[in-house]
Amino acid sequence: MSFSKFPLWETGGFSYLRRLMNSKEEIAKVPAGKNEAGSKQIVMSGIRPTGFLHLGNYFGAIRNYVRMQEDFECYFMVADLHSLTTHPDTKELKSNVHRVLAENIACGLDPDKAAFYCQSHIYETSELYLYLNMLAYIGELEKTVTFKDKVRQHPENINAGLLTYPVLQTADIILHRAKFVPVGKDQEQHLEMARNFANRFNHRYGEVFPEPVAFNYNQELVKVPSLDGSGKMSKSENQLATLFLADEDDMIRKKVMKAKTDGGPTEANSVKPDYIENIFGLMKLVSTEDVLQKFDADYNNCTIRYGDMKKQLGEDMVNFIAPIRNRVNSILQDEKYLKDVMEKGAEKARVSAQKTMKLVREAMGLTY
């Protein structure tokens, strides 16, 4: 599920504005992994299997997941049910799920430390989704940003699953009674809906769910710019300006060399245009400090050669991406291992889900 752009698997009103103002304070109060009882706090996030992971996904989300698995009880989900709202053809779903698993594991996610599972394997998700739908109002769902965007993009496929997408997101999160959800500021509005539904359930039936809040180690999430400077890297838009973890070496070099530049500065210590700042930003992610300082000094002295800079960045990108790509390809060859990962993750997630649903049914009086 950004989740992480992965949008919280891709909102709100006055309550959202109030929380937006207080969100920095909320995040700052996050304890270091454990609650007052000494148990690990629960983190939950999801990833839609609808495209190849790219550099922005790694630095904006996965790198944090790898750190979180050391400090928290983590549930990381491949959101295959969510993908059906926009990708109803399931012919390639299995291979897409396998790729998401392999890419995350290759980046450092450890199935022995985190519950890494497939959404459709946890049947309790669908049960909770049904109950929460009884508490969701069509007016608020029709106003969500994601729904309105998808209606514009896919007017031929406006299905009920797309409308109730935020309800299923909520079920994913609160099924494990998760307190923390790693999302960026641009996705806080999505998380607000999950808080609303959880609080609505608690008000109607009794306190079962904690309020989920955003959490990313008190750090600003890295937003990786596209190579043409037109926005962030994207799974689906402007793919020639996006560096995918699956890109071959020559493709990486080719994409980097096409990055937008200009004739160079004409005055010393000039302010860098956004598209030049973007190239320096990419270099900060993968190049050594001395390389970065060299080209920064060249820019300030009006002697920079963008061709040389892009060649250096291309090689540094190759050195960063190639080991991940090779690990991914190796993992994808072992289908039994991937099946074992999903079964092990589902077993962990199912234990948590069953405990929650027992509480839910008791609170709702569905135990007759």
C-alpha positions as a Python dict, from the first residue, in 0.01 Angstrom:
ca = {
    (1, 'M'): (0, 0, 0),
    (2, 'S'): (293, 412, -53),
    (3, 'F'): (78, 229, 27),
    (4, 'S'): (362, 459, -29),
    (5, 'K'): (351, 594, -366),
    (6, 'F'): (289, 323, -335),
    (7, 'P'): (-19, 547, -263),
    (8, 'L'): (-130, 440, 81),
    (9, 'W'): (-167, 138, -137),
    (10, 'E'): (-134, 363, -436),
    (11, 'T'): (-981, 1181, 216),
    (12, 'G'): (-1129, 1441, 533),
    (13, 'G'): (-1262, 1794, 646),
    (14, 'F'): (-1179, 1997, 955),
    (15, 'S'): (-1054, 1694, 1144),
    (16, 'Y'): (-796, 1638, 871),
    (17, 'L'): (-674, 1999, 884),
    (18, 'R'): (-642, 1980, 1261),
    (19, 'R'): (-441, 1659, 1241),
    (20, 'L'): (-224, 1792, 961),
    (21, 'M'): (-117, 2080, 1185),
    (22, 'N'): (-46, 1841, 1472),
    (23, 'S'): (111, 1559, 1269),
    (24, 'K'): (472, 1664, 1332),
    (25, 'E'): (407, 1654, 1703),
    (26, 'E'): (236, 1315, 1675),
    (27, 'I'): (526, 1166, 1482),
    (28, 'A'): (783, 1313, 1719),
    (29, 'K'): (621, 1131, 2009),
    (30, 'V'): (662, 787, 1850),
    (31, 'P'): (845, 564, 2100),
    (32, 'A'): (1149, 364, 2001),
    (33, 'G'): (979, 44, 1901),
    (34, 'K'): (803, -68, 2222),
    (35, 'N'): (491, 32, 2411),
    (36, 'E'): (455, 82, 2785),
    (37, 'A'): (402, -291, 2838),
    (38, 'G'): (734, -366, 2670),
    (39, 'S'): (581, -523, 2359),
    (40, 'K'): (687, -414, 2014),
    (41, 'Q'): (468, -151, 1853),
    (42, 'I'): (295, -263, 1532),
    (43, 'V'): (374, -119, 1189),
    (44, 'M'): (172, -198, 878),
    (45, 'S'): (217, -101, 514),
    (46, 'G'): (125, -235, 172),
    (47, 'I'): (257, -248, -183),
    (48, 'R'): (45, -278, -496),
    (49, 'P'): (180, -532, -748),
    (50, 'T'): (110, -311, -1049),
    (51, 'G'): (455, -217, -1177),
    (52, 'F'): (828, -239, -1132),
    (53, 'L'): (977, -74, -824),
    (54, 'H'): (1196, 228, -894),
    (55, 'L'): (1458, 437, -723),
    (56, 'G'): (1193, 656, -561),
    (57, 'N'): (1025, 354, -405),
    (58, 'Y'): (1356, 243, -258),
    (59, 'F'): (1462, 573, -102),
    (60, 'G'): (1108, 687, -23),
    (61, 'A'): (980, 369, 142),
    (62, 'I'): (1169, 40, 130),
    (63, 'R'): (1481, 174, 301),
    (64, 'N'): (1263, 272, 595),
    (65, 'Y'): (1090, -68, 597),
    (66, 'V'): (1427, -239, 631),
    (67, 'R'): (1506, -29, 936),
    (68, 'M'): (1160, -71, 1087),
    (69, 'Q'): (1177, -450, 1082),
    (70, 'E'): (1455, -428, 1342),
    (71, 'D'): (1258, -212, 1585),
    (72, 'F'): (891, -298, 1538),
    (73, 'E'): (649, -582, 1479),
    (74, 'C'): (601, -531, 1105),
    (75, 'Y'): (331, -647, 865),
    (76, 'F'): (419, -572, 503),
    (77, 'M'): (154, -674, 253),
    (78, 'V'): (143, -725, -122),
    (79, 'A'): (-191, -561, -201),
    (80, 'D'): (-315, -790, -477),
    (81, 'L'): (-684, -731, -400),
    (82, 'H'): (-634, -356, -433),
    (83, 'S'): (-476, -407, -774),
    (84, 'L'): (-800, -562, -903),
    (85, 'T'): (-977, -225, -884),
    (86, 'T'): (-771, -99, -1179),
    (87, 'H'): (-615, -420, -1316),
    (88, 'P'): (-899, -678, -1322),
    (89, 'D'): (-716, -910, -1565),
    (90, 'T'): (-529, -1156, -1341),
    (91, 'K'): (-318, -1332, -1606),
    (92, 'E'): (0, -1162, -1489),
    (93, 'L'): (-95, -1116, -1125),
    (94, 'K'): (108, -1410, -993),
    (95, 'S'): (427, -1297, -1167),
    (96, 'N'): (368, -940, -1051),
    (97, 'V'): (326, -1056, -691),
    (98, 'H'): (645, -1260, -717),
    (99, 'R'): (834, -960, -849),
    (100, 'V'): (721, -737, -563),
    (101, 'L'): (830, -1003, -314),
    (102, 'A'): (1167, -1050, -484),
    (103, 'E'): (1238, -679, -520),
    (104, 'N'): (1165, -602, -156),
    (105, 'I'): (1367, -897, -31),
    (106, 'A'): (1655, -800, -258),
    (107, 'C'): (1646, -452, -103),
    (108, 'G'): (1683, -595, 247),
    (109, 'L'): (1337, -690, 371),
    (110, 'D'): (1378, -1007, 582),
    (111, 'P'): (1082, -1251, 584),
    (112, 'D'): (1218, -1394, 910),
    (113, 'K'): (1184, -1056, 1081),
    (114, 'A'): (869, -910, 923),
    (115, 'A'): (543, -1074, 821),
    (116, 'F'): (563, -1036, 443),
    (117, 'Y'): (238, -1171, 303),
    (118, 'C'): (-16, -1154, 22),
    (119, 'Q'): (-340, -966, 96),
    (120, 'S'): (-570, -1226, -60),
    (121, 'H'): (-427, -1500, 162),
    (122, 'I'): (-575, -1341, 475),
    (123, 'Y'): (-949, -1403, 449),
    (124, 'E'): (-1018, -1204, 765),
    (125, 'T'): (-936, -891, 565),
    (126, 'S'): (-1249, -938, 355),
    (127, 'E'): (-1466, -995, 661),
    (128, 'L'): (-1349, -677, 831),
    (129, 'Y'): (-1381, -489, 500),
    (130, 'L'): (-1750, -594, 489),
    (131, 'Y'): (-1821, -473, 843),
    (132, 'L'): (-1645, -140, 783),
    (133, 'N'): (-1845, -83, 466),
    (134, 'M'): (-2155, -64, 687),
    (135, 'L'): (-1992, 236, 857),
    (136, 'A'): (-1880, 414, 540),
    (137, 'Y'): (-2099, 670, 367),
    (138, 'I'): (-2120, 702, -8),
    (139, 'G'): (-2090, 1080, 5),
    (140, 'E'): (-1754, 1075, 181),
    (141, 'L'): (-1622, 799, -45),
    (142, 'E'): (-1719, 987, -362),
    (143, 'K'): (-1523, 1290, -240),
    (144, 'T'): (-1192, 1109, -192),
    (145, 'V'): (-906, 1235, -405),
    (146, 'T'): (-806, 888, -521),
    (147, 'F'): (-1157, 800, -638),
    (148, 'K'): (-1202, 1125, -833),
    (149, 'D'): (-860, 1081, -997),
    (150, 'K'): (-935, 723, -1100),
    (151, 'V'): (-1276, 822, -1240),
    (152, 'R'): (-1101, 1074, -1466),
    (153, 'Q'): (-831, 827, -1566),
    (154, 'H'): (-1055, 520, -1617),
    (155, 'P'): (-1412, 637, -1689),
    (156, 'E'): (-1491, 295, -1835),
    (157, 'N'): (-1409, 115, -1508),
    (158, 'I'): (-1581, 295, -1218),
    (159, 'N'): (-1644, -7, -997),
    (160, 'A'): (-1764, -43, -639),
    (161, 'G'): (-1422, -167, -531),
    (162, 'L'): (-1269, 158, -652),
    (163, 'L'): (-1526, 357, -456),
    (164, 'T'): (-1463, 162, -135),
    (165, 'Y'): (-1086, 151, -180),
    (166, 'P'): (-1027, 355, 140),
    (167, 'V'): (-1240, 109, 338),
    (168, 'L'): (-1025, -184, 229),
    (169, 'Q'): (-714, 19, 310),
    (170, 'T'): (-851, 70, 659),
    (171, 'A'): (-923, -301, 698),
    (172, 'D'): (-563, -378, 598),
    (173, 'I'): (-424, -145, 865),
    (174, 'I'): (-651, -203, 1161),
    (175, 'L'): (-674, -580, 1106),
    (176, 'H'): (-340, -598, 1288),
    (177, 'R'): (-438, -315, 1523),
    (178, 'A'): (-139, -127, 1381),
    (179, 'K'): (-41, 197, 1547),
    (180, 'F'): (208, 318, 1286),
    (181, 'V'): (183, 340, 907),
    (182, 'P'): (490, 455, 710),
    (183, 'V'): (350, 715, 469),
    (184, 'G'): (458, 1053, 341),
    (185, 'K'): (296, 1388, 411),
    (186, 'D'): (119, 1377, 75),
    (187, 'Q'): (-61, 1063, 190),
    (188, 'E'): (-165, 1181, 534),
    (189, 'Q'): (-514, 1252, 400),
    (190, 'H'): (-557, 885, 306),
    (191, 'L'): (-454, 777, 654),
    (192, 'E'): (-707, 1020, 803),
    (193, 'M'): (-987, 814, 651),
    (194, 'A'): (-852, 506, 825),
    (195, 'R'): (-859, 696, 1154),
    (196, 'N'): (-1215, 807, 1087),
    (197, 'F'): (-1339, 453, 1019),
    (198, 'A'): (-1154, 307, 1318),
    (199, 'N'): (-1296, 574, 1549),
    (200, 'R'): (-1642, 527, 1402),
    (201, 'F'): (-1626, 155, 1481),
    (202, 'N'): (-1500, 224, 1834),
    (203, 'H'): (-1776, 477, 1896),
    (204, 'R'): (-2045, 238, 1774),
    (205, 'Y'): (-1926, -91, 1924),
    (206, 'G'): (-1658, -19, 2184),
    (207, 'E'): (-1284, 42, 2191),
    (208, 'V'): (-1114, -219, 1973),
    (209, 'F'): (-879, -30, 1741),
    (210, 'P'): (-597, 215, 1815),
    (211, 'E'): (-575, 526, 1599),
    (212, 'P'): (-313, 465, 1328),
    (213, 'V'): (-67, 749, 1274),
    (214, 'A'): (203, 826, 1019),
    (215, 'F'): (559, 739, 1111),
    (216, 'N'): (894, 762, 935),
    (217, 'Y'): (1162, 796, 1205),
    (218, 'N'): (1111, 1170, 1243),
    (219, 'Q'): (1282, 1221, 907),
    (220, 'E'): (1161, 1387, 591),
    (221, 'L'): (1091, 1122, 331),
    (222, 'V'): (1319, 1138, 30),
    (223, 'K'): (1131, 1241, -283),
    (224, 'V'): (1335, 1121, -578),
    (225, 'P'): (1296, 1352, -881),
    (226, 'S'): (1234, 1222, -1230),
    (227, 'L'): (1523, 1261, -1472),
    (228, 'D'): (1341, 1527, -1674),
    (229, 'G'): (1266, 1738, -1366),
    (230, 'S'): (889, 1719, -1416),
    (231, 'G'): (804, 1557, -1081),
    (232, 'K'): (876, 1239, -890),
    (233, 'M'): (970, 907, -1043),
    (234, 'S'): (661, 701, -1120),
    (235, 'K'): (568, 340, -1189),
    (236, 'S'): (323, 432, -1462),
    (237, 'E'): (400, 782, -1593),
    (238, 'N'): (698, 899, -1800),
    (239, 'Q'): (890, 576, -1762),
    (240, 'L'): (1187, 701, -1965),
    (241, 'A'): (1251, 952, -1684),
    (242, 'T'): (1228, 686, -1412),
    (243, 'L'): (1508, 455, -1298),
    (244, 'F'): (1366, 111, -1224),
    (245, 'L'): (1541, -144, -1006),
    (246, 'A'): (1503, -386, -1300),
    (247, 'D'): (1677, -160, -1556),
    (248, 'E'): (1982, -306, -1731),
    (249, 'D'): (2310, -117, -1709),
    (250, 'D'): (2294, 34, -2058),
    (251, 'M'): (1936, 147, -2005),
    (252, 'I'): (2038, 321, -1680),
    (253, 'R'): (2319, 505, -1856),
    (254, 'K'): (2094, 598, -2148),
    (255, 'K'): (1822, 739, -1922),
    (256, 'V'): (2067, 941, -1713),
    (257, 'M'): (2235, 1090, -2022),
    (258, 'K'): (1894, 1219, -2136),
    (259, 'A'): (1842, 1412, -1812),
    (260, 'K'): (1754, 1776, -1876),
    (261, 'T'): (2042, 2026, -1854),
    (262, 'D'): (2129, 2367, -2003),
    (263, 'G'): (2432, 2561, -2120),
    (264, 'G'): (2565, 2599, -1766),
    (265, 'P'): (2588, 2897, -1530),
    (266, 'T'): (2738, 3225, -1650),
    (267, 'E'): (2789, 3379, -1306),
    (268, 'A'): (2976, 3229, -1011),
    (269, 'N'): (2769, 3078, -730),
    (270, 'S'): (2447, 3101, -930),
    (271, 'V'): (2128, 2946, -797),
    (272, 'K'): (2070, 2609, -962),
    (273, 'P'): (1752, 2571, -1169),
    (274, 'D'): (1518, 2298, -1044),
    (275, 'Y'): (1616, 2050, -1316),
    (276, 'I'): (1988, 2095, -1236),
    (277, 'E'): (1917, 2069, -863),
    (278, 'N'): (1741, 1741, -945),
    (279, 'I'): (2058, 1595, -1096),
    (280, 'F'): (2257, 1695, -790),
    (281, 'G'): (1982, 1544, -574),
    (282, 'L'): (2015, 1210, -754),
    (283, 'M'): (2390, 1224, -717),
    (284, 'K'): (2351, 1274, -341),
    (285, 'L'): (2172, 938, -324),
    (286, 'V'): (2432, 721, -495),
    (287, 'S'): (2762, 906, -539),
    (288, 'T'): (3044, 961, -293),
    (289, 'E'): (3080, 1292, -113),
    (290, 'D'): (3400, 1386, -294),
    (291, 'V'): (3233, 1334, -634),
    (292, 'L'): (2939, 1551, -529),
    (293, 'Q'): (3169, 1824, -399),
    (294, 'K'): (3373, 1821, -719),
    (295, 'F'): (3075, 1887, -945),
    (296, 'D'): (2925, 2136, -702),
    (297, 'A'): (3251, 2334, -708),
    (298, 'D'): (3259, 2313, -1088),
    (299, 'Y'): (2907, 2455, -1101),
    (300, 'N'): (2990, 2739, -866),
    (301, 'N'): (3302, 2818, -1072),
    (302, 'C'): (3107, 2807, -1402),
    (303, 'T'): (3331, 2525, -1532),
    (304, 'I'): (3086, 2237, -1501),
    (305, 'R'): (3061, 1989, -1789),
    (306, 'Y'): (2717, 1831, -1765),
    (307, 'G'): (2815, 1548, -1998),
    (308, 'D'): (3089, 1441, -1757),
    (309, 'M'): (2855, 1480, -1462),
    (310, 'K'): (2587, 1262, -1621),
    (311, 'K'): (2841, 997, -1719),
    (312, 'Q'): (2957, 982, -1357),
    (313, 'L'): (2600, 970, -1229),
    (314, 'G'): (2517, 695, -1477),
    (315, 'E'): (2803, 478, -1353),
    (316, 'D'): (2717, 542, -990),
    (317, 'M'): (2354, 449, -1062),
    (318, 'V'): (2467, 128, -1232),
    (319, 'N'): (2681, 40, -930),
    (320, 'F'): (2384, 97, -700),
    (321, 'I'): (2106, -70, -901),
    (322, 'A'): (2290, -366, -1060),
    (323, 'P'): (2344, -566, -736),
    (324, 'I'): (1976, -526, -645),
    (325, 'R'): (1863, -625, -996),
    (326, 'N'): (2087, -932, -991),
    (327, 'R'): (1953, -1042, -652),
    (328, 'V'): (1596, -994, -777),
    (329, 'N'): (1659, -1209, -1083),
    (330, 'S'): (1814, -1479, -868),
    (331, 'I'): (1520, -1482, -626),
    (332, 'L'): (1268, -1496, -910),
    (333, 'Q'): (1425, -1821, -1028),
    (334, 'D'): (1331, -1991, -699),
    (335, 'E'): (952, -2016, -705),
    (336, 'K'): (946, -2259, -412),
    (337, 'Y'): (1128, -2003, -197),
    (338, 'L'): (876, -1732, -290),
    (339, 'K'): (587, -1965, -207),
    (340, 'D'): (748, -2043, 129),
    (341, 'V'): (787, -1669, 198),
    (342, 'M'): (417, -1607, 129),
    (343, 'E'): (305, -1904, 339),
    (344, 'K'): (527, -1805, 630),
    (345, 'G'): (412, -1443, 611),
    (346, 'A'): (46, -1543, 585),
    (347, 'E'): (81, -1766, 889),
    (348, 'K'): (216, -1477, 1097),
    (349, 'A'): (-46, -1235, 964),
    (350, 'R'): (-330, -1483, 1014),
    (351, 'V'): (-254, -1524, 1385),
    (352, 'S'): (-277, -1147, 1430),
    (353, 'A'): (-588, -1119, 1212),
    (354, 'Q'): (-775, -1394, 1393),
    (355, 'K'): (-710, -1233, 1731),
    (356, 'T'): (-845, -902, 1602),
    (357, 'M'): (-1154, -1053, 1442),
    (358, 'K'): (-1239, -1234, 1765),
    (359, 'L'): (-1242, -893, 1937),
    (360, 'V'): (-1445, -743, 1652),
    (361, 'R'): (-1714, -1011, 1659),
    (362, 'E'): (-1743, -990, 2036),
    (363, 'A'): (-1771, -610, 2023),
    (364, 'M'): (-2039, -629, 1752),
    (365, 'G'): (-2227, -906, 1930),
    (366, 'L'): (-2177, -1152, 1643),
    (367, 'T'): (-2103, -1447, 1870),
    (368, 'Y'): (-2446, -1613, 1878),
}
